[in-house]
Amino acid sequence: MRVLFISQHYAPELTGNAPYVASLAEALAGRGHAVRVLTTHPHYPRWQIEEGYGGWRTVERPLARLSVTRLRHYIPRHPSTVRRILAEITFGLRAVLTRWGHPDVVILLSPGLLGSRIARLRARRAPAFAVWVQDIYSLGLRETGQGQGLLARLLERVERATMSSPAHVIAIHQRFKDYLVTHLGVSAGNVEVIRNWTHLEPASHTKPRTATRSALGWRDDEFVVLHAGNQGVKQGLTNVLEAARLSDAERLPIRFVLLGRGNQHDLLRADARGIERIQFIEPLPDEEYQATMLAADVLLVNELPGVAEMSVPSKLTSYFSTGVPVLAATDLGSVTAEEVAAADAGLRVDAGDPRAMVEGAMRLAALPDRGAAMGAAGPDYVRSVLSKSAAIEHVERWLAELLPDRRR
């Protein structure tokens, strides 16, 4: 097959859908398919082009059968909702005006939805095209309390139009499929559930845990609660700051760590002034990122209250692979709560309740054997449910089935 990905995000970006797009593109190229990616210069979550990248249009060839074309697009220095919309639109326009060759299958990514909506106008000419849904915009707006305005209604119409027939859709969770079918009117037969997988390869030269903790300034008598990944609105990380303030007031042996970047990063840093038990770490390369997660005592997922369906945290796939237990501050019945319970890999506490977060951390600190058992369950769940090889084979088989016989 000749496969074209159109994705606003791609490696070396470490968060969101970028690692999954890169992982799938490389895997398909390794299986003999001709793969091309149209993307941007790496800029997320810092919202500035990374050093060593730039230019109106550049082409990379990381593998013999993989070509990555990077297109310059509008990158807002201060990413408000309107500016992020403009960023997606400018990428979509650049993508649709770039030569595509003659792909058999075009895969559009959401996020970014608006760029994919524009690219869909041209993707319809390919023998087959699909939308790979990593987040649902309309659901996100509804669950964060922004779902009643004109913008929300407009985005829902765009989402519905982007995923309507003849497009096929990859949903990363059954709950996503249910929403797409029930609320957006997507045909159930056009939606395939293919789970995300851990994009991190087993670390070959990870530093010893004690050395990593020492380098990061973590004491042996501290219980380290690490949140790794995007620091955006839906993560609701002011809750973590409040938990750290409570720990300060009670002199508890807990350290909360926020690893990564996002559009709330600067605000969080400003609000954290004077809090002793909070630490910020800039994004790290994969091996250092893994070593840091392995050195923590518990890995944190934190969500806003009311965020039950809007996303499947991509960090969970990496968290489960570490063997470190998970602390999930999320609503009862949420997708995240369901995943952690299914894996039996962690403890859930109520979203938006810093006291519950502190008590949950202390409970895990007091029960190291139970925490170790939860941690050990994570890799088992990855092998049985979130296997990369099984997911890649599923995608390859499904894409082939979309094509007319002469194209397979």
N, C-alpha and C positions, 0 to 999 in steps of 0.2 A: 504493500500500500504506500501511497504518497500522502503523508499526514501533515497538515498545517495547523499549528496552534497560534491563536491570537490572544495574547495575555498581557495585561498591563504590568504584571509583576513576574519576575523570573530570577533565578540564581544570578548573582550571589546574595540576593536578598534572603534573609533568614526567617522572616515571619509571613503569616498569611498563606496564600495559595502558592507563592513562588517556589518553595521547595518541592511541592507535589508536581507542579507543571514540569520543572526541570527533571525530576526523578522519572516521570512517565516518558518524557521526550527522549531521555537518554536510554531508557529501557527499550523502547520501541525501536530506536536506531540500532541498539545492540542486537535486536532480533531480526535485523535485515531490512526494516522499513526505511524509506526515505523520509526524513522528518525535517520540517522547517518551523522555526518559531519567529513570529513577529512580536516584538516586545519593546520596552522602553529601556533607557539607561537606568541602572540600579539607583533608587532614590528613596525607598521606603524602608523604615518609618521615619527617617530623618528629614524627608522632604527637601533633599538637596542631592545632586548627582555625586556619587561616590568618586573619590580620587582615582584617576586612571581611566575614567570613562568620559564620554562626551562626543559632540559632533552631531551633525544633522542626520547622518545615517552611517552606521558601521555594521560590519559583518564579521561574525566569529564562526569558527568551525571546530568546536571542542571534540567532535568525533567524526569519523569518516563519513557517516551518513546523517549527520546532524548539522544544520546551519541555523545560526541565531542572528537575526537582523534586528539591530537596536535603532529605534527612531526617537529623535528628540521631540518632546511634547512639553506642554505648559506644566510647570511644577510650581505650585504656590508656596511662597515662603511661610505664610501663615494659613494653613489649610482649613478655611471655613467650609460649610456645606456647599455654598455656591461655587467657591473656588475648586473644590474637589470635583464638582460636576463639570466645570470647565476643563479640568485636567483629563477626565474620562472622555469628554467629547473630542478634545484635540487629539488624543491618542487614537480614538476611533476614526477620525478623519485621516490621520496619517496612515493608519493601517489600510483603510479602504482605497487610498490613492497610491499604494505601493504595489509593485508587481507581485503576484502570488504564484506564478507558474500555473501548473495544472494539478492541484491536489485532488485526491480521491475523497478525502474526508477533511472537513474543517472543524476544529474544536474551538469554540469561543468560551472565554472564562468570565464568570460572574462571582465575585467582583473582577473587573469593572463592568457593571451592567450596561452603562450608557455607550461605552466603546463597543461592546458586543452587539448592542442594538443597531448601531451604525454599520458594523461589519456584516451583520446578518443580511443587509441589502444585497451584498455581493456574494455571501456564502451560499445563498439559495441556488446559485448557478453550479455549485459543485455537486457531484453525484450524491453526496450525503454530508450533512453537517449536524453538529451536536453542541449543546450548551452545557458546560460542566459547572454545576451550581455548588459553590462553597459557602455562600451566605445568601440569605433571602432578604432583599432590601425592604420590601413592604412589611414583612414580618418584624424586621428590626426596628423600623420606625414605630410600628404599633406597640411593641413591647417596651420601647424607651419613652413612650408618651408623646410621640411626635406624629402619630398616625392619622390625625384628623384634618390637617391643612391641605391647601392646594398642591404643595410639593409632594406630599405623601400620596395623594390620589394620582398625581401625574406619574410618579415612579411606579405605582402599582400597575398602571396601564402599560407603561414601558416594559415592565417585567412580564406581564401577561402576553404582550405582543412578541417579545423576544423568544419566549418558550413555546409559542403556539406552533401547531403543525405548519409546515413539514419538518420543523426542528425536532430532534430527539434530545433527551435530557439525561444527564448523569446527576443523580442526587447522592450525597454522601451519607445519608441516613434515611431509614424508613420513615421517620417522622417528617423529614423534609418532603419526601414523596407524597405523604398524606396531605400536607399543606398545599403543595403545588396542584394536586388533583382537586382537592376540596375547595380551596379558596381562589386559585388562579385559573381553574378550568383546564389545566393541562391534561391531555388524554393519558390515562393510567398506562396504556400500552406503549406510550412513547417515553416513559420514565424508567430508567434502570438504576437500581441502587447498587453503588459500588463504593465500599468504605475506603476512607483514607487509611494510610499506613504510616509507620514511622519512617521519616526520610533520613534519619541518622544511621550511618553505618556503624557497626561495632568499633569502638575506639581501639586503635592499635597501640597507641603510646600515651594512654591516659596517666597523668601523674597520680601517685599514691594519694589517697583521700586526706591523710594528715597533712601532706605537703600543700595540697590545694587549699585546705582550710587555713593553714598558717599564712599562705600568700595572700589570702583574702581578708585576713585579720579576724577570722572566726576562732573563738576560744573553744577549748575542749568542753567546758562546762556550759556552753550555750546550746540551746535547741534552735536550729536554723530553719526558718520557714521561708522558702524561696518561691517567688512568682517569676516565671520566665516567659518572655514574649511581649506581645504588643501592649502598650499602655494607652488605651483609647477609652472612649466614653463607656462602651458596653462592659468593660472590665470593672468599672466602679471602684477604682483602687484607693479612693479616699477612705474607704472602709478599712484598708490595711493600715493607713496612717493612724486612724483612730485606735486600731488594735495595738499598734506600737506605743501610742500615748498611754493607753491603759497599762501596758506592760512597764512603761517607765514609772508610772505613778505607784505601781505595786512592786517595783524592783524585781520583776520576774526574769528568769534566765532564758529569755527568748530574744532572738534577733530576726526581724523581718527584712527580707532582701527583695528588691525589685530589679530584675535583670532585663534590660532591653530598652526600647524607645517607643514613642508613639505621640499622637497629637496632644496628649495630656501630660507628657513628661515634664515640661517646664513648670506647669502649674503644680504638679505633685511635688517637685523639688522645692518650690517656693513655700508650699503649705507644710513641708516636712521640717522646716527650720526649727531648731530647738528640740527635735525628737531624737533621743539618744539611740533607741532600739530600731532604727530604720537605716537601711543602706541601699544606695543606688549603684548599679554596675552597668556600664555601657555594653552594647551588643558585642558578642564574642564569636570568633571562628568556631566551627563545629566541634573540634576536639576540646577546646577550652570550655565551650558551652556544655558539652557532655560531662567533662570533669567537674565543673561547677555544680551541675545537677546531682551528680553522684556524691558530692561532698556534703550536700544538704541533708537535713534530717527528715524533712517532709517537703513535698512540692505542692504549691498552692494554685488552685483555680478559684478566681473570685469573680462573681457576676453581680450585676445590678438586680435588685428585687424586681420580679416580673419578667425577667429574661428567661423564658422557659423553653422556647422552641427556635429562637432566631438563628442559632449557630451551634455547631458542634465544635468545641474548642480544639483547634488543631494541635495545641500543646499536649492534649491528653495522649495522643499516639506516642509522642516522645517520652512523656512522663512514665507511661506504663512500661516502656522498654527498659527503664533504668533500674528497676528493682527497689526504688524508693517509694514509700507510701504517699498517697495523695490526700490532701485536705481540700475538700470542695465546699466553698461558701456559695451555695446555690439553692434555688427554691426546690422544695419537695416536688417531685414529678417532672422536673426539667430534664432535657436531653442529657445534660451533664450528670445529674444525679442518677439517671438510668444507666449511663455508661459506667460510672464508678461502682454502682451496685452490681452490675452484670459482671464486672471484672473482679469484684470483691477486693479491690486494690486500694481502698481508702475509706475516709470518714467524711460524711456530709454534715455541714452545719448550715444554719439559716443564712441566706443572703442578707447583706446590709446590717448584720448584727456583730459589731466588733467584739463584744463580750463573748459571744458564742465562738468566734474565731479563736480568741485567746484560750478559752476553756477547752476547745477541741485540740489545740496545739499542746496544752499541758496534759490532756488525757493521753495523747500519743506518746509524749515524753515519759509519762509514768508507766506506760505499758510497752516497753521496747520489743518484747516477744510478739505481741499482737501487731505492732507496726512492721516488724520484719516479715511476718506472715502475709500481711497486706502487700508489702513491697514485692515479695516473691510471686504473688498471684498476678502481678502486672505483666511480666514477660510471658507467662502462660497464656494470658488473654490475647496478647499480641500474636503469638504463634497460631492460636486457634481461630481468631476472628479478624485480626488486623494484619495478616501476612502480606508483605509487599509482593512476593512472587504470585500469590493467588490473585491479588488485585490486578496486577499487570496482565496476567493471563485472561482475566475476566474482561478487562478493557479491550485487549487485542481481539478476543473472540467476538465481543459485542460489536466493535467497529466493523469487523469483516462481515457480520451479518447484515449491517446497514446497507452494504454495497450491492448493486446489481451483480449477477453472477459473473459477468464478463470482467468485472473490476476486482474480484476477490483475489 
